[in-house]
Amino acid sequence: MDIILIKDVENLGYANDIVSVRPGYANNYLIPQGYARLATESARKVLAENLKQRAHKDAKILADAQALAEKIANLPLDFVVKAEEGKIFGSVTSADVAAALLEKGIEVDKKNITVETIKTVGEYKATIKLHKEVKAEAILNVKAE
């Protein structure tokens, strides 16, 4: 069954993609939850027209995301945490990274940040998804208090 995605669905596709899924998945989950609609002939024509009009706007959004990715890559984030013998109490999470970026003037949703489990003092990398084609890597410096 072909459907048009209304919202991004992880491991399936992005908004405005036409994808094939099993009928049960479409009818019981994607369509009722508002993630997709049926890909009828008229819906495909409307989608094509909308995509044509949105192409210019998307180019600007992509350029902005790439500029932001460069800014994030050159911006080390320092975290001073309580630690004993190199092991920290708690951990540094994606919410902490989002808060640190917000302090620097960059607003990123914590859901778009992937951080490995940080339990010791050291240098780590976080992957930040800014656009479906642009990902940035931030350097995290975790130091003891």
C-alpha positions as CSV (number, residue, x, y, z in Angstrom):
1,M,0.0,0.0,0.0
2,D,1.4,3.4,-1.0
3,I,1.1,6.3,1.4
4,I,2.3,9.9,1.6
5,L,4.0,10.7,4.9
6,I,2.8,13.9,6.6
7,K,5.4,13.8,9.3
8,D,8.9,12.3,9.6
9,V,8.7,8.7,10.7
10,E,12.0,7.2,12.0
11,N,13.2,4.2,10.0
12,L,10.5,4.8,7.4
13,G,10.9,8.2,5.7
14,Y,10.5,11.9,5.9
15,A,7.5,14.2,5.4
16,N,6.2,14.3,1.8
17,D,7.9,11.0,0.9
18,I,5.8,8.3,-0.8
19,V,6.5,5.0,0.7
20,S,5.1,1.5,0.5
21,V,4.0,-0.2,3.7
22,R,1.8,-3.1,4.7
23,P,-1.9,-2.2,4.8
24,G,-2.3,-3.0,8.5
25,Y,0.6,-0.6,9.5
26,A,-0.9,2.2,7.4
27,N,-4.6,1.7,8.4
28,N,-4.1,0.9,12.0
29,Y,-1.2,3.2,13.0
30,L,0.1,5.7,10.5
31,I,-3.2,7.2,9.1
32,P,-5.1,7.3,12.5
33,Q,-2.1,8.9,14.2
34,G,-1.8,11.6,11.6
35,Y,1.6,10.5,10.2
36,A,0.4,9.6,6.7
37,R,-2.4,9.7,4.2
38,L,-3.3,7.5,1.2
39,A,-1.4,8.1,-1.9
40,T,-4.3,8.5,-4.3
41,E,-3.8,10.0,-7.8
42,S,-5.2,13.4,-6.7
43,A,-3.1,13.4,-3.5
44,R,0.0,12.7,-5.6
45,K,-0.7,15.7,-7.9
46,V,-1.2,18.0,-4.9
47,L,2.0,16.7,-3.4
48,A,3.9,17.3,-6.7
49,E,2.6,20.9,-6.9
50,N,3.5,21.6,-3.2
51,L,7.0,20.2,-3.6
52,K,7.6,22.4,-6.7
53,Q,6.6,25.5,-4.7
54,R,8.6,24.6,-1.7
55,A,11.9,23.8,-3.5
56,H,13.2,27.3,-3.2
57,K,12.4,27.6,0.5
58,D,14.0,24.2,1.2
59,A,17.3,25.3,-0.4
60,K,17.5,28.2,2.0
61,I,16.7,26.0,5.0
62,L,19.4,23.6,3.9
63,A,21.9,26.4,3.6
64,D,21.0,27.6,7.1
65,A,21.4,24.1,8.5
66,Q,24.8,23.7,6.9
67,A,25.9,27.1,8.4
68,L,24.7,26.0,11.8
69,A,26.5,22.7,11.5
70,E,29.8,24.6,10.9
71,K,29.1,26.8,13.8
72,I,28.4,23.8,16.1
73,A,31.5,21.9,14.9
74,N,33.8,24.8,15.8
75,L,32.1,25.3,19.2
76,P,33.5,23.1,22.0
77,L,31.0,22.5,24.9
78,D,32.5,22.3,28.4
79,F,30.7,20.4,31.2
80,V,32.0,20.8,34.7
81,V,30.5,17.9,36.8
82,K,31.0,16.4,40.2
83,A,33.4,13.5,39.9
84,E,35.5,11.2,42.0
85,E,38.6,9.5,40.6
86,G,37.5,10.2,37.0
87,K,34.0,8.8,37.4
88,I,31.2,11.3,37.4
89,F,28.1,11.3,39.5
90,G,25.1,10.8,37.1
91,S,25.8,11.3,33.4
92,V,25.8,14.0,30.7
93,T,22.7,13.5,28.6
94,S,21.2,15.0,25.4
95,A,19.2,17.4,27.5
96,D,22.4,18.7,29.0
97,V,23.9,19.2,25.6
98,A,20.7,21.0,24.4
99,A,20.9,23.3,27.4
100,A,24.6,24.1,26.8
101,L,23.8,24.9,23.1
102,L,20.9,27.1,24.2
103,E,23.3,29.1,26.4
104,K,25.5,29.6,23.3
105,G,22.5,30.9,21.4
106,I,21.7,27.7,19.4
107,E,18.3,26.1,19.9
108,V,18.2,22.4,19.2
109,D,15.6,19.9,20.3
110,K,17.1,17.3,22.7
111,K,15.4,14.5,20.6
112,N,17.7,15.4,17.7
113,I,20.9,15.0,19.8
114,T,22.6,11.6,20.1
115,V,25.1,11.2,22.8
116,E,26.9,8.0,23.9
117,T,26.7,7.2,27.6
118,I,29.0,9.5,29.4
119,K,30.1,8.2,32.8
120,T,33.7,9.3,33.0
121,V,35.7,12.5,32.6
122,G,37.1,13.1,29.1
123,E,36.3,14.2,25.6
124,Y,33.3,12.9,23.7
125,K,31.3,13.6,20.5
126,A,27.6,14.2,20.2
127,T,25.8,13.9,16.9
128,I,23.2,16.6,16.2
129,K,20.6,16.2,13.5
130,L,19.8,19.6,12.1
131,H,18.1,18.6,8.8
132,K,17.4,15.4,7.1
133,E,20.6,15.8,5.1
134,V,22.7,17.7,7.6
135,K,24.2,16.3,10.8
136,A,26.8,18.1,13.0
137,E,29.2,16.7,15.5
138,A,29.8,18.7,18.7
139,I,32.8,18.1,20.9
140,L,32.0,17.7,24.6
141,N,34.7,18.3,27.2
142,V,33.6,16.7,30.5
143,K,35.8,18.0,33.4
144,A,35.7,17.3,37.1
145,E,34.6,20.0,39.5
